Amino acid sequence: MQRGNTLVIALVIAAILLVGGVAAYFMTQNQNNTAVPAQDASMEEAMVEKNETMMEEGEASATDQTAMDSEEVTVDLSAENFSFSATEIRVKRGDTVTIVLDVTAGMHDFVIDEFDARTKVVTTGETDQVTFVADEAGEFEYYCSVGNHRQLGMVGTLIVE
């Protein structure tokens, strides 16, 4: 009889943990989906407007030339428990960078604060991507914002040359 009670208690605890985990996942999804598409669209509009203005004026400064010479760079990045597949990413200033995050284990996202770049939180077997313009030179930390993953070392460096 005591064994049956232990099994029932274990099942109730497992159900509570499962429901709590699913609820936390969907709450994080909703938080991460706000305003990102609008940022991507406004960045793209600004680049198009800048290029049209330069073409109309028929001249370009050194800064404008960097924008004209920029490339589209796609980085495939895997995430598993507490690590990314690359701890360093190098791009040129002005490049349009797309990070494709593929989660191979756990629940993770990709964040670079300085460029307002953030993927959704995705789980094992899922992917998400974020696109931004690396318009500032320097070294910038990217990280996973889920739980304490960043503190556990799930970080890397974006180097914009």
MDTraj code that builds the backbone (N, CA, C; nanometers):
import mdtraj as md
import numpy as np

residues = "MET GLN ARG GLY ASN THR LEU VAL ILE ALA LEU VAL ILE ALA ALA ILE LEU LEU VAL GLY GLY VAL ALA ALA TYR PHE MET THR GLN ASN GLN ASN ASN THR ALA VAL PRO ALA GLN ASP ALA SER MET GLU GLU ALA MET VAL GLU LYS ASN GLU THR MET MET GLU GLU GLY GLU ALA SER ALA THR ASP GLN THR ALA MET ASP SER GLU GLU VAL THR VAL ASP LEU SER ALA GLU ASN PHE SER PHE SER ALA THR GLU ILE ARG VAL LYS ARG GLY ASP THR VAL THR ILE VAL LEU ASP VAL THR ALA GLY MET HIS ASP PHE VAL ILE ASP GLU PHE ASP ALA ARG THR LYS VAL VAL THR THR GLY GLU THR ASP GLN VAL THR PHE VAL ALA ASP GLU ALA GLY GLU PHE GLU TYR TYR CYS SER VAL GLY ASN HIS ARG GLN LEU GLY MET VAL GLY THR LEU ILE VAL GLU".split()
xyz = np.array([
    [0.0822, -0.1200, 0.0000],
    [0.0000, 0.0000, 0.0000],
    [0.0859, 0.1254, 0.0000],
    [0.1946, 0.1227, 0.0770],
    [0.2832, 0.2389, 0.0854],
    [0.3514, 0.2648, -0.0497],
    [0.3820, 0.1601, -0.1211],
    [0.4451, 0.1725, -0.2533],
    [0.3523, 0.2426, -0.3527],
    [0.2256, 0.2130, -0.3472],
    [0.1267, 0.2762, -0.4340],
    [0.1142, 0.4249, -0.4065],
    [0.1172, 0.4645, -0.2802],
    [0.1111, 0.6058, -0.2436],
    [0.2346, 0.6801, -0.2943],
    [0.3502, 0.6190, -0.2850],
    [0.4753, 0.6807, -0.3314],
    [0.4695, 0.7034, -0.4821],
    [0.4167, 0.6068, -0.5538],
    [0.4046, 0.6196, -0.6989],
    [0.3090, 0.7326, -0.7356],
    [0.1981, 0.7446, -0.6680],
    [0.1003, 0.8506, -0.6948],
    [0.1632, 0.9870, -0.6661],
    [0.2336, 0.9993, -0.5564],
    [0.2988, 1.1261, -0.5220],
    [0.4028, 1.1623, -0.6272],
    [0.4797, 1.0655, -0.6706],
    [0.5819, 1.0903, -0.7732],
    [0.5181, 1.1366, -0.9034],
    [0.4068, 1.0762, -0.9415],
    [0.3378, 1.1157, -1.0644],
    [0.2808, 1.2566, -1.0538],
    [0.2265, 1.2924, -0.9381],
    [0.1722, 1.4268, -0.9177],
    [0.2835, 1.5305, -0.9270],
    [0.3977, 1.5031, -0.8650],
    [0.5109, 1.5962, -0.8707],
    [0.5612, 1.6108, -1.0139],
    [0.5719, 1.5003, -1.0871],
    [0.6166, 1.5063, -1.2267],
    [0.5199, 1.5890, -1.3110],
    [0.3901, 1.5735, -1.2891],
    [0.2904, 1.6501, -1.3649],
    [0.3015, 1.7985, -1.3347],
    [0.3220, 1.8333, -1.2081],
    [0.3365, 1.9742, -1.1700],
    [0.4588, 2.0348, -1.2366],
    [0.5712, 1.9631, -1.2348],
    [0.6939, 2.0129, -1.2990],
    [0.6753, 2.0296, -1.4496],
    [0.6080, 1.9367, -1.5120],
    [0.5844, 1.9452, -1.6566],
    [0.4976, 2.0657, -1.6911],
    [0.3894, 2.0848, -1.6196],
    [0.3002, 2.1983, -1.6454],
    [0.3741, 2.3290, -1.6204],
    [0.4518, 2.3373, -1.5121],
    [0.5294, 2.4585, -1.4827],
    [0.6314, 2.4887, -1.5907],
    [0.6996, 2.3859, -1.6402],
    [0.7985, 2.4055, -1.7466],
    [0.7351, 2.4544, -1.8754],
    [0.6223, 2.3966, -1.9130],
    [0.5521, 2.4392, -2.0347],
    [0.5049, 2.5838, -2.0199],
    [0.4517, 2.6179, -1.9040],
    [0.4049, 2.7554, -1.8813],
    [0.5208, 2.8542, -1.8895],
    [0.6340, 2.8201, -1.8285],
    [0.7515, 2.9086, -1.8332],
    [0.8006, 2.9257, -1.9767],
    [0.8008, 2.8182, -2.0530],
    [0.8448, 2.8244, -2.1920],
    [0.7572, 2.9215, -2.2728],
    [0.6260, 2.9102, -2.2604],
    [0.5377, 2.9965, -2.3375],
    [0.5427, 3.1412, -2.2903],
    [0.5637, 3.1638, -2.1616],
    [0.5780, 3.3015, -2.1127],
    [0.7046, 3.3643, -2.1701],
    [0.8131, 3.2875, -2.1775],
    [0.9382, 3.3380, -2.2340],
    [0.9212, 3.3642, -2.3831],
    [0.8502, 3.2773, -2.4529],
    [0.8250, 3.2957, -2.5960],
    [0.7540, 3.4286, -2.6197],
    [0.6506, 3.4569, -2.5408],
    [0.5736, 3.5799, -2.5587],
    [0.6582, 3.7024, -2.5309],
    [0.7444, 3.6979, -2.4290],
    [0.8304, 3.8112, -2.3969],
    [0.9305, 3.8372, -2.5081],
    [0.9843, 3.7311, -2.5682],
    [1.0883, 3.7462, -2.6696],
    [1.0343, 3.7834, -2.8067],
    [0.9057, 3.7733, -2.8279],
    [0.8493, 3.8031, -2.9595],
    [0.8107, 3.9492, -2.9763],
    [0.8290, 4.0313, -2.8744],
    [0.7836, 4.1688, -2.8832],
    [0.8859, 4.2560, -2.9527],
    [0.8449, 4.3291, -3.0514],
    [0.9177, 4.4378, -3.1169],
    [1.0341, 4.3954, -3.2043],
    [1.0722, 4.2702, -3.2093],
    [1.1863, 4.2332, -3.2921],
    [1.1577, 4.2520, -3.4399],
    [1.0425, 4.2069, -3.4948],
    [1.0187, 4.2287, -3.6376],
    [1.0187, 4.3766, -3.6749],
    [0.9663, 4.4626, -3.5899],
    [0.9635, 4.6051, -3.6211],
    [1.1046, 4.6606, -3.6269],
    [1.1934, 4.6149, -3.5392],
    [1.3316, 4.6614, -3.5417],
    [1.3991, 4.6188, -3.6709],
    [1.3813, 4.4911, -3.7105],
    [1.4420, 4.4420, -3.8333],
    [1.3925, 4.5219, -3.9530],
    [1.2623, 4.5494, -3.9581],
    [1.2055, 4.6231, -4.0704],
    [1.2581, 4.7656, -4.0742],
    [1.2665, 4.8324, -3.9593],
    [1.3140, 4.9704, -3.9600],
    [1.4616, 4.9784, -3.9949],
    [1.5424, 4.8797, -3.9545],
    [1.6839, 4.8791, -3.9936],
    [1.6964, 4.8641, -4.1448],
    [1.6177, 4.7741, -4.2012],
    [1.6225, 4.7519, -4.3453],
    [1.5784, 4.8778, -4.4209],
    [1.4719, 4.9436, -4.3731],
    [1.4251, 5.0665, -4.4365],
    [1.5317, 5.1749, -4.4305],
    [1.6008, 5.1865, -4.3177],
    [1.7054, 5.2878, -4.3026],
    [1.8199, 5.2622, -4.4003],
    [1.8590, 5.1359, -4.4187],
    [1.9661, 5.1029, -4.5125],
    [1.9246, 5.1353, -4.6565],
    [1.8010, 5.1015, -4.6920],
    [1.7528, 5.1300, -4.8277],
    [1.7507, 5.2798, -4.8517],
    [1.6975, 5.3565, -4.7547],
    [1.6902, 5.5016, -4.7684],
    [1.8308, 5.5622, -4.7808],
    [1.9253, 5.5136, -4.7031],
    [2.0624, 5.5640, -4.7080],
    [2.1242, 5.5368, -4.8450],
    [2.1057, 5.4153, -4.8973],
    [2.1605, 5.3822, -5.0293],
    [2.0966, 5.4663, -5.1395],
    [1.9655, 5.4899, -5.1315],
    [1.8984, 5.5720, -5.2326],
    [1.9507, 5.7155, -5.2292],
    [1.9712, 5.7704, -5.1089],
    [2.0235, 5.9061, -5.0953],
    [2.1627, 5.9152, -5.1549],
    [2.2471, 5.8156, -5.1269],
    [2.3841, 5.8168, -5.1808],
    [2.3822, 5.8097, -5.3334],
    [2.2921, 5.7296, -5.3877],
    [2.2854, 5.7172, -5.5332],
    [2.2391, 5.8488, -5.5954],
    [2.1442, 5.9167, -5.5301],
    [2.0958, 6.0446, -5.5818],
    [2.2058, 6.1502, -5.5777],
    [2.2852, 6.1513, -5.4720],
    [2.3903, 6.2511, -5.4580],
    [2.5116, 6.2194, -5.5444],
    [2.5276, 6.0917, -5.5819],
    [2.6365, 6.0532, -5.6695],
    [2.7732, 6.0519, -5.6038],
    [2.7785, 6.0559, -5.4721],
    [2.9063, 6.0507, -5.4034],
    [2.8891, 5.9758, -5.2723],
    [3.0024, 5.9306, -5.2160],
    [2.9970, 5.8569, -5.0906],
    [3.1208, 5.8860, -5.0092],
    [3.1016, 5.9081, -4.8800],
    [3.2154, 5.9261, -4.7905],
    [3.2733, 5.7896, -4.7582],
    [3.3828, 5.7865, -4.6813],
    [3.4438, 5.6592, -4.6425],
    [3.3458, 5.5760, -4.5609],
    [3.2697, 5.6392, -4.4730],
    [3.1708, 5.5676, -4.3930],
    [3.0631, 5.5087, -4.4826],
    [3.0149, 5.5875, -4.5784],
    [2.9133, 5.5396, -4.6703],
    [2.9676, 5.4264, -4.7572],
    [3.0943, 5.4344, -4.7944],
    [3.1553, 5.3305, -4.8769],
    [3.1548, 5.1977, -4.8018],
    [3.1782, 5.2021, -4.6705],
    [3.1744, 5.0805, -4.5904],
    [3.0365, 5.0162, -4.6000],
    [2.9321, 5.0978, -4.5928],
    [2.7966, 5.0459, -4.6027],
    [2.7720, 4.9851, -4.7402],
    [2.8252, 5.0499, -4.8449],
    [2.8049, 4.9986, -4.9801],
    [2.8819, 4.8685, -5.0018],
    [2.9974, 4.8526, -4.9358],
    [3.0797, 4.7333, -4.9518],
    [3.0383, 4.6218, -4.8573],
    [2.9377, 4.6446, -4.7763],
    [2.8993, 4.5455, -4.6766],
    [2.8473, 4.4196, -4.7443],
    [2.8582, 4.3123, -4.6707],
    [2.8141, 4.1828, -4.7190],
    [2.7031, 4.1294, -4.6300],
    [2.6340, 4.0304, -4.6816],
    [2.5377, 3.9580, -4.5996],
    [2.6086, 3.8334, -4.5498],
    [2.6166, 3.8201, -4.4184],
    [2.6881, 3.7101, -4.3559],
    [2.5889, 3.6263, -4.2769],
    [2.5894, 3.4952, -4.2999],
    [2.5047, 3.4042, -4.2245],
    [2.5940, 3.3146, -4.1401],
    [2.5635, 3.3080, -4.0115],
    [2.6401, 3.2262, -3.9185],
    [2.5474, 3.1204, -3.8613],
    [2.5826, 2.9926, -3.8834],
    [2.5081, 2.8822, -3.8243],
    [2.5698, 2.8531, -3.6880],
    [2.4903, 2.8653, -3.5835],
    [2.5393, 2.8513, -3.4468],
    [2.4550, 2.7474, -3.3745],
    [2.5207, 2.6449, -3.3210],
    [2.4501, 2.5429, -3.2432],
    [2.4585, 2.5773, -3.0954],
    [2.3549, 2.5397, -3.0228],
    [2.3529, 2.5609, -2.8780],
    [2.3149, 2.4308, -2.8101],
    [2.3907, 2.3999, -2.7058],
    [2.3570, 2.2868, -2.6206],
    [2.3715, 2.3346, -2.4773],
    [2.3574, 2.2465, -2.3836],
    [2.3584, 2.2902, -2.2450],
    [2.4872, 2.3628, -2.2085],
    [2.4726, 2.4938, -2.1899],
    [2.5739, 2.5857, -2.1394],
    [2.6888, 2.6135, -2.2348],
    [2.6682, 2.5934, -2.3673],
    [2.7727, 2.6325, -2.4621],
    [2.7151, 2.6531, -2.6019],
    [2.7829, 2.7431, -2.6756],
    [2.7569, 2.7625, -2.8175],
    [2.8652, 2.6896, -2.8961],
    [2.8386, 2.6554, -3.0210],
    [2.9371, 2.5857, -3.1033],
    [3.0549, 2.6753, -3.1404],
    [3.0382, 2.8065, -3.1323],
    [3.1479, 2.9004, -3.1585],
    [3.1511, 3.0033, -3.0464],
    [3.2696, 3.0303, -2.9956],
    [3.2819, 3.1316, -2.8910],
    [3.3307, 3.2636, -2.9480],
    [3.3548, 3.2665, -3.0810],
    [3.3965, 3.3909, -3.1464],
    [3.3396, 3.3949, -3.2873],
    [3.2819, 3.5092, -3.3216],
    [3.2300, 3.5334, -3.4565],
    [3.2933, 3.6628, -3.5050],
    [3.3483, 3.6637, -3.6280],
    [3.4119, 3.7831, -3.6849],
    [3.3359, 3.8281, -3.8098],
    [3.3043, 3.9577, -3.8130],
    [3.2402, 4.0182, -3.9299],
    [3.3030, 4.1547, -3.9539],
    [3.2696, 4.2137, -4.0683],
    [3.3182, 4.3481, -4.0989],
    [3.2105, 4.4502, -4.0616],
    [3.2572, 4.5677, -4.0264],
    [3.1652, 4.6771, -3.9956],
    [3.0776, 4.7040, -4.1176],
    [2.9491, 4.7138, -4.0957],
    [2.8541, 4.7374, -4.2041],
    [2.7890, 4.6109, -4.2570],
    [2.8425, 4.4937, -4.2209],
    [2.7834, 4.3687, -4.2678],
    [2.6428, 4.3500, -4.2100],
    [2.5560, 4.2912, -4.2901],
    [2.4261, 4.2474, -4.2418],
    [2.4447, 4.1035, -4.1972],
    [2.4271, 4.0796, -4.0685],
    [2.4586, 3.9502, -4.0082],
    [2.3296, 3.8782, -3.9717],
    [2.3196, 3.7528, -4.0140],
    [2.2094, 3.6667, -3.9742],
    [2.2654, 3.5525, -3.8915],
    [2.2189, 3.5398, -3.7699],
    [2.2572, 3.4293, -3.6824],
    [2.1442, 3.3272, -3.6871],
    [2.1764, 3.2045, -3.7283],
    [2.0791, 3.0958, -3.7301],
    [2.1126, 3.0063, -3.6112],
    [2.0266, 3.0094, -3.5104],
    [2.0488, 2.9331, -3.3878],
    [1.9786, 2.7987, -3.3976],
    [2.0563, 2.6915, -3.3833],
    [2.0048, 2.5544, -3.3865],
    [2.0293, 2.4933, -3.2497],
    [1.9229, 2.4620, -3.1781],
    [1.9377, 2.4069, -3.0436],
    [1.9444, 2.2547, -3.0530],
    [2.0582, 2.1996, -3.0093],
    [2.0773, 2.0542, -3.0142],
    [2.0468, 1.9880, -2.8806],
    [2.0446, 2.0677, -2.7722],
    [2.0090, 2.0136, -2.6406],
    [1.9671, 2.1281, -2.5493],
    [1.8522, 2.1135, -2.4856],
    [1.8079, 2.2132, -2.3891],
    [1.7157, 2.3181, -2.4477],
    [1.7124, 2.4341, -2.3804],
    [1.6289, 2.5471, -2.4200],
    [1.7169, 2.6722, -2.4144],
    [1.7350, 2.7413, -2.5307],
    [1.8311, 2.8511, -2.5387],
    [1.7829, 2.9615, -2.6322],
    [1.8512, 3.0771, -2.6233],
    [1.8337, 3.1858, -2.7184],
    [1.9703, 3.2473, -2.7452],
    [1.9730, 3.3501, -2.8297],
    [2.0958, 3.4200, -2.8660],
    [2.0669, 3.5687, -2.8516],
    [2.1538, 3.6409, -2.7773],
    [2.1306, 3.7825, -2.7504],
    [2.2604, 3.8605, -2.7659],
    [2.2535, 3.9758, -2.8360],
    [2.3609, 4.0757, -2.8336],
    [2.2918, 4.2082, -2.8032],
    [2.3137, 4.2582, -2.6831],
    [2.2440, 4.3788, -2.6377],
    [2.2736, 4.5005, -2.7248],
    [2.3995, 4.5211, -2.7615],
    [2.4396, 4.6429, -2.8317],
    [2.3725, 4.6583, -2.9683],
    [2.3301, 4.5497, -3.0297],
    [2.2644, 4.5562, -3.1603],
    [2.1147, 4.5230, -3.1499],
    [2.0640, 4.5153, -3.0280],
    [1.9237, 4.4776, -3.0054],
    [1.8871, 4.3515, -3.0825],
    [1.9791, 4.2552, -3.0830],
    [1.9592, 4.1303, -3.1560],
    [1.9216, 4.0204, -3.0578],
    [1.8098, 3.9528, -3.0853],
    [1.7619, 3.8489, -2.9943],
    [1.6768, 3.7497, -3.0725],
    [1.7075, 3.6206, -3.0568],
    [1.6201, 3.5179, -3.1125],
    [1.5119, 3.4846, -3.0103],
    [1.4159, 3.4070, -3.0529],
    [1.3201, 3.3498, -2.9584],
    [1.3935, 3.2423, -2.8784],
    [1.3368, 3.2040, -2.7652],
    [1.3884, 3.0894, -2.6911],
    [1.3373, 2.9653, -2.7634],
    [1.4304, 2.8773, -2.8009],
    [1.3923, 2.7560, -2.8730],
    [1.4457, 2.6335, -2.7989],
    [1.3822, 2.5205, -2.8231],
    [1.4189, 2.3968, -2.7540],
    [1.4827, 2.2980, -2.8510],
    [1.5264, 2.1865, -2.7969],
    [1.5959, 2.0828, -2.8721],
    [1.5256, 2.0533, -3.0049],
    [1.6042, 2.0597, -3.1132],
    [1.5526, 2.0303, -3.2466],
    [1.4927, 2.1491, -3.3184],
    [1.4814, 2.2630, -3.2527],
    [1.4231, 2.3818, -3.3143],
    [1.5322, 2.4814, -3.3536],
    [1.4976, 2.5711, -3.4466],
    [1.5881, 2.6780, -3.4864],
    [1.5122, 2.8101, -3.4880],
    [1.5885, 2.9176, -3.4762],
    [1.5355, 3.0520, -3.4938],
    [1.6510, 3.1369, -3.5450],
    [1.6194, 3.2530, -3.5982],
    [1.7258, 3.3382, -3.6486],
    [1.6958, 3.4843, -3.6205],
    [1.8037, 3.5637, -3.6204],
    [1.7930, 3.7078, -3.6023],
    [1.8901, 3.7727, -3.6998],
    [1.8487, 3.8861, -3.7576],
    [1.9325, 3.9596, -3.8519],
    [1.9516, 4.1011, -3.8002],
    [2.0761, 4.1504, -3.8097],
    [2.1078, 4.2853, -3.7656],
    [2.2244, 4.3381, -3.8486],
    [2.2437, 4.4690, -3.8451],
    [2.3556, 4.5321, -3.9144],
    [2.4640, 4.5603, -3.8102],
    [2.5845, 4.5098, -3.8358],
    [2.6977, 4.5318, -3.7457],
    [2.7585, 4.6676, -3.7807],
    [2.6934, 4.7745, -3.7363],
    [2.7317, 4.9092, -3.7779],
    [2.8277, 4.9780, -3.6816],
    [2.8774, 4.9043, -3.5837],
    [2.9715, 4.9604, -3.4871],
    [3.0872, 4.8634, -3.4691],
    [3.2109, 4.9134, -3.4821],
    [3.3290, 4.8290, -3.4645],
    [3.3529, 4.8041, -3.3166],
    [3.4107, 4.6888, -3.2855],
    [3.4449, 4.6562, -3.1474],
    [3.4192, 4.5101, -3.1170],
    [3.4273, 4.4780, -2.9887],
    [3.4000, 4.3428, -2.9415],
    [3.2748, 4.3466, -2.8557],
    [3.1820, 4.2554, -2.8836],
    [3.0529, 4.2550, -2.8172],
    [3.0215, 4.1138, -2.7694],
    [2.9769, 4.1031, -2.6448],
    [2.9434, 3.9723, -2.5902],
    [2.8066, 3.9278, -2.6404],
    [2.7998, 3.8021, -2.6846],
    [2.6693, 3.7410, -2.7087],
    [2.6510, 3.6317, -2.6040],
    [2.5234, 3.6022, -2.5743],
    [2.4974, 3.5097, -2.4649],
    [2.3589, 3.4489, -2.4762],
    [2.3353, 3.3473, -2.3942],
    [2.2029, 3.2878, -2.3783],
    [2.1417, 3.3499, -2.2536],
    [2.0205, 3.4035, -2.2660],
    [1.9564, 3.4721, -2.1533],
    [1.8647, 3.3820, -2.0717],
    [1.8589, 3.2539, -2.1052],
    [1.7709, 3.1622, -2.0322],
    [1.8326, 3.1319, -1.8949],
    [1.7534, 3.1482, -1.7918],
    [1.7981, 3.1139, -1.6560],
    [1.9337, 3.1743, -1.6240],
    [2.0230, 3.0922, -1.5729],
    [2.1579, 3.1376, -1.5405],
    [2.2611, 3.0854, -1.6405],
    [2.2183, 3.0571, -1.7632],
    [2.3098, 3.0037, -1.8647],
    [2.4276, 3.0975, -1.8904],
    [2.4015, 3.2278, -1.8937],
    [2.5098, 3.3247, -1.9166],
    [2.6145, 3.3136, -1.8056],
    [2.5690, 3.3081, -1.6812],
    [2.6609, 3.2986, -1.5685],
    [2.7371, 3.1664, -1.5692],
    [2.6793, 3.0638, -1.6289],
    [2.7451, 2.9338, -1.6374],
    [2.8398, 2.9244, -1.7567],
    [2.8599, 3.0350, -1.8277],
    [2.9591, 3.0389, -1.9349],
    [2.9042, 3.0268, -2.0752],
    [2.7728, 3.0377, -2.0941],
    [2.7163, 3.0289, -2.2282],
    [2.7237, 3.1670, -2.2933],
    [2.8470, 3.2031, -2.3325],
    [2.8763, 3.3342, -2.3896],
    [2.9748, 3.3178, -2.5052],
    [2.9868, 3.4235, -2.5839],
    [3.0846, 3.4305, -2.6912],
    [3.1091, 3.5759, -2.7240],
    [3.1982, 3.6002, -2.8210],
    [3.2333, 3.7355, -2.8581],
    [3.2116, 3.7576, -3.0074],
    [3.1353, 3.8629, -3.0398],
    [3.1216, 3.9087, -3.1778],
    [3.2267, 4.0154, -3.1971],
    [3.3157, 3.9954, -3.2943],
    [3.4190, 4.0933, -3.3245],
    [3.3836, 4.1588, -3.4565],
    [3.3608, 4.2908, -3.4516],
    [3.3278, 4.3673, -3.5702],
    [3.4510, 4.4495, -3.6060],
    [3.5110, 4.4188, -3.7230],
    [3.6364, 4.4827, -3.7641],
    [3.6116, 4.5947, -3.8616],
])
top = md.Topology()
chain = top.add_chain()
for i, resn in enumerate(residues, 1):
    res = top.add_residue(resn, chain, resSeq=i)
    for name in ("N", "CA", "C"):
        top.add_atom(name, md.element.get_by_symbol(name[0]), res)
traj = md.Trajectory(xyz[None], top)
